[in-house]
């Protein structure tokens, strides 16, 4: 049975940036999700349509169908609040959690630390990256 939007699938995958594996389902349970519901990145979701159970494929997903292009406007310099910093302090490369004005929890990467300011990159860490997925369709269920 060929995969259609609305089917529930189970896949094994290796997600890569270049030759580096950044995530995998190997030695774990397969990833299960409903195709076409936006539960995975758009490029992976779309590429599964038409594939069959047992099929293996390599899928390349451009940034605009993954985590988007990098936006320089999402790099912000903020006043440093030493009263609420974690005990070890803030260092370049740290991933920090913050809450937006509408209550959504987001993450940012610290790109620069100065005496009175911290520069945060609010882009998703994989923004601007082309991703490659080696996938195997383990199971397809109709809904």
C-alpha atoms as a printed R data frame, in Angstrom:
    type eleno elety resid chain resno      x      y      z
1   ATOM     1    CA   UNK     A     1  0.000  0.000  0.000
2   ATOM     2    CA   UNK     A     2  1.417  3.373 -1.028
3   ATOM     3    CA   UNK     A     3  1.572  6.006  1.706
4   ATOM     4    CA   UNK     A     4 -1.059  8.746  1.538
5   ATOM     5    CA   UNK     A     5 -1.727 11.788  3.708
6   ATOM     6    CA   UNK     A     6 -3.548 10.624  6.813
7   ATOM     7    CA   UNK     A     7 -1.756  7.256  7.027
8   ATOM     8    CA   UNK     A     8  0.109  6.466 10.228
9   ATOM     9    CA   UNK     A     9  3.659  5.356  9.451
10  ATOM    10    CA   UNK     A    10  6.564  3.960 11.399
11  ATOM    11    CA   UNK     A    11 10.011  4.717  9.998
12  ATOM    12    CA   UNK     A    12 13.606  4.135 10.933
13  ATOM    13    CA   UNK     A    13 15.871  7.013  9.949
14  ATOM    14    CA   UNK     A    14 19.308  8.547 10.094
15  ATOM    15    CA   UNK     A    15 19.136 12.359  9.877
16  ATOM    16    CA   UNK     A    16 22.338 13.947  8.576
17  ATOM    17    CA   UNK     A    17 23.911 17.306  7.899
18  ATOM    18    CA   UNK     A    18 26.569 16.522  5.316
19  ATOM    19    CA   UNK     A    19 28.150 13.242  6.443
20  ATOM    20    CA   UNK     A    20 27.437 13.833 10.158
21  ATOM    21    CA   UNK     A    21 24.513 11.937 11.714
22  ATOM    22    CA   UNK     A    22 22.641 14.360 13.974
23  ATOM    23    CA   UNK     A    23 19.757 12.067 14.959
24  ATOM    24    CA   UNK     A    24 18.818  8.442 14.450
25  ATOM    25    CA   UNK     A    25 16.147  5.936 15.374
26  ATOM    26    CA   UNK     A    26 18.539  3.003 15.096
27  ATOM    27    CA   UNK     A    27 18.569  0.856 18.260
28  ATOM    28    CA   UNK     A    28 15.306  2.569 19.289
29  ATOM    29    CA   UNK     A    29 11.650  2.212 18.460
30  ATOM    30    CA   UNK     A    30 10.804  3.504 14.970
31  ATOM    31    CA   UNK     A    31  9.412  7.027 14.713
32  ATOM    32    CA   UNK     A    32  5.618  6.896 14.398
33  ATOM    33    CA   UNK     A    33  3.530  9.771 13.053
34  ATOM    34    CA   UNK     A    34  0.555 10.672 10.865
35  ATOM    35    CA   UNK     A    35  1.608 11.759  7.374
36  ATOM    36    CA   UNK     A    36  0.483 15.223  6.291
37  ATOM    37    CA   UNK     A    37 -0.264 16.467  9.823
38  ATOM    38    CA   UNK     A    38  2.926 18.518 10.298
39  ATOM    39    CA   UNK     A    39  4.300 16.236 13.020
40  ATOM    40    CA   UNK     A    40  7.688 16.097 11.258
41  ATOM    41    CA   UNK     A    41  9.454 18.615  9.032
42  ATOM    42    CA   UNK     A    42  7.578 19.403  5.823
43  ATOM    43    CA   UNK     A    43 10.164 17.974  3.407
44  ATOM    44    CA   UNK     A    44 10.193 14.583  5.121
45  ATOM    45    CA   UNK     A    45  6.394 14.537  5.394
46  ATOM    46    CA   UNK     A    46  5.978 15.252  1.671
47  ATOM    47    CA   UNK     A    47  8.672 12.799  0.541
48  ATOM    48    CA   UNK     A    48  6.939  9.820  2.166
49  ATOM    49    CA   UNK     A    49  3.778 10.106  0.049
50  ATOM    50    CA   UNK     A    50  3.792  7.332 -2.550
51  ATOM    51    CA   UNK     A    51  6.378  5.140 -0.792
52  ATOM    52    CA   UNK     A    52  5.545  1.612  0.381
53  ATOM    53    CA   UNK     A    53  6.120 -0.452  3.497
54  ATOM    54    CA   UNK     A    54  9.603 -2.002  3.427
55  ATOM    55    CA   UNK     A    55 10.960  0.626  1.041
56  ATOM    56    CA   UNK     A    56 14.295  2.335  1.780
57  ATOM    57    CA   UNK     A    57 15.163  5.738  0.390
58  ATOM    58    CA   UNK     A    58 17.508  8.674  0.828
59  ATOM    59    CA   UNK     A    59 15.684 12.012  0.976
60  ATOM    60    CA   UNK     A    60 17.324 15.437  0.722
61  ATOM    61    CA   UNK     A    61 15.403 18.254  2.408
62  ATOM    62    CA   UNK     A    62 16.331 21.896  1.659
63  ATOM    63    CA   UNK     A    63 16.232 24.468  4.496
64  ATOM    64    CA   UNK     A    64 12.903 25.965  3.397
65  ATOM    65    CA   UNK     A    65 11.236 22.557  3.935
66  ATOM    66    CA   UNK     A    66 13.143 21.817  7.153
67  ATOM    67    CA   UNK     A    67 13.864 24.501  9.753
68  ATOM    68    CA   UNK     A    68 13.862 27.503  7.424
69  ATOM    69    CA   UNK     A    69 16.562 29.840  6.246
70  ATOM    70    CA   UNK     A    70 18.685 31.668  8.805
71  ATOM    71    CA   UNK     A    71 17.344 35.130  9.560
72  ATOM    72    CA   UNK     A    72 19.915 37.665 10.701
73  ATOM    73    CA   UNK     A    73 17.088 39.686 12.284
74  ATOM    74    CA   UNK     A    74 16.744 36.887 14.834
75  ATOM    75    CA   UNK     A    75 20.151 37.627 16.359
76  ATOM    76    CA   UNK     A    76 19.508 39.865 19.363
77  ATOM    77    CA   UNK     A    77 21.756 41.616 21.874
78  ATOM    78    CA   UNK     A    78 20.157 41.645 25.326
79  ATOM    79    CA   UNK     A    79 21.027 43.178 28.656
80  ATOM    80    CA   UNK     A    80 22.633 40.644 30.949
81  ATOM    81    CA   UNK     A    81 20.722 39.829 34.138
82  ATOM    82    CA   UNK     A    82 23.324 38.259 36.420
83  ATOM    83    CA   UNK     A    83 20.743 37.772 39.186
84  ATOM    84    CA   UNK     A    84 18.931 35.037 37.247
85  ATOM    85    CA   UNK     A    85 21.836 33.426 35.378
86  ATOM    86    CA   UNK     A    86 22.494 29.738 36.062
87  ATOM    87    CA   UNK     A    87 25.195 28.967 38.678
88  ATOM    88    CA   UNK     A    88 27.852 28.158 36.060
89  ATOM    89    CA   UNK     A    89 27.139 31.365 34.161
90  ATOM    90    CA   UNK     A    90 26.478 31.945 30.487
91  ATOM    91    CA   UNK     A    91 29.063 30.922 27.902
92  ATOM    92    CA   UNK     A    92 29.288 31.158 24.128
93  ATOM    93    CA   UNK     A    93 27.672 28.087 22.572
94  ATOM    94    CA   UNK     A    94 25.198 27.491 25.432
95  ATOM    95    CA   UNK     A    95 21.603 26.761 24.485
96  ATOM    96    CA   UNK     A    96 19.301 28.787 26.728
97  ATOM    97    CA   UNK     A    97 15.570 28.536 27.258
98  ATOM    98    CA   UNK     A    98 13.341 31.583 27.268
99  ATOM    99    CA   UNK     A    99  9.647 32.364 27.238
100 ATOM   100    CA   UNK     A   100  8.053 34.656 24.657
101 ATOM   101    CA   UNK     A   101  5.544 37.338 25.613
102 ATOM   102    CA   UNK     A   102  2.734 34.974 24.558
103 ATOM   103    CA   UNK     A   103  4.031 32.197 26.848
104 ATOM   104    CA   UNK     A   104  5.720 29.968 24.266
105 ATOM   105    CA   UNK     A   105  8.961 28.289 25.392
106 ATOM   106    CA   UNK     A   106 11.781 28.733 22.849
107 ATOM   107    CA   UNK     A   107 15.506 28.066 22.748
108 ATOM   108    CA   UNK     A   108 18.361 30.291 21.653
109 ATOM   109    CA   UNK     A   109 22.096 29.851 21.146
110 ATOM   110    CA   UNK     A   110 24.478 32.197 22.971
111 ATOM   111    CA   UNK     A   111 26.816 33.649 20.342
112 ATOM   112    CA   UNK     A   112 28.630 36.318 22.373
113 ATOM   113    CA   UNK     A   113 29.017 37.170 26.059
114 ATOM   114    CA   UNK     A   114 30.125 40.607 27.225
115 ATOM   115    CA   UNK     A   115 30.194 42.205 30.656
116 ATOM   116    CA   UNK     A   116 26.729 43.784 30.387
117 ATOM   117    CA   UNK     A   117 25.176 42.057 27.344
118 ATOM   118    CA   UNK     A   118 24.575 38.634 25.834
119 ATOM   119    CA   UNK     A   119 24.003 38.078 22.109
120 ATOM   120    CA   UNK     A   120 21.449 35.368 21.349
121 ATOM   121    CA   UNK     A   121 20.725 33.661 18.045
122 ATOM   122    CA   UNK     A   122 16.995 32.902 18.080
123 ATOM   123    CA   UNK     A   123 17.157 30.901 14.840
124 ATOM   124    CA   UNK     A   124 16.587 27.167 15.176
125 ATOM   125    CA   UNK     A   125 20.046 25.543 15.456
126 ATOM   126    CA   UNK     A   126 19.408 23.731 12.150
127 ATOM   127    CA   UNK     A   127 18.113 26.807 10.278
128 ATOM   128    CA   UNK     A   128 19.823 27.206  6.919
129 ATOM   129    CA   UNK     A   129 20.907 23.560  6.806
130 ATOM   130    CA   UNK     A   130 20.111 21.058  4.053
131 ATOM   131    CA   UNK     A   131 19.269 17.762  5.725
132 ATOM   132    CA   UNK     A   132 19.526 14.226  4.387
133 ATOM   133    CA   UNK     A   133 17.441 11.346  5.717
134 ATOM   134    CA   UNK     A   134 18.164  7.687  5.095
135 ATOM   135    CA   UNK     A   135 14.781  6.121  5.806
136 ATOM   136    CA   UNK     A   136 13.162  2.712  5.927
137 ATOM   137    CA   UNK     A   137  9.368  2.433  5.960
138 ATOM   138    CA   UNK     A   138  8.686 -0.095  8.736
139 ATOM   139    CA   UNK     A   139  4.885  0.031  8.791
140 ATOM   140    CA   UNK     A   140  1.978  1.819  7.083
141 ATOM   141    CA   UNK     A   141 -1.511  1.906  8.627
142 ATOM   142    CA   UNK     A   142 -4.664  3.421  7.178
143 ATOM   143    CA   UNK     A   143 -6.636  5.782  9.410
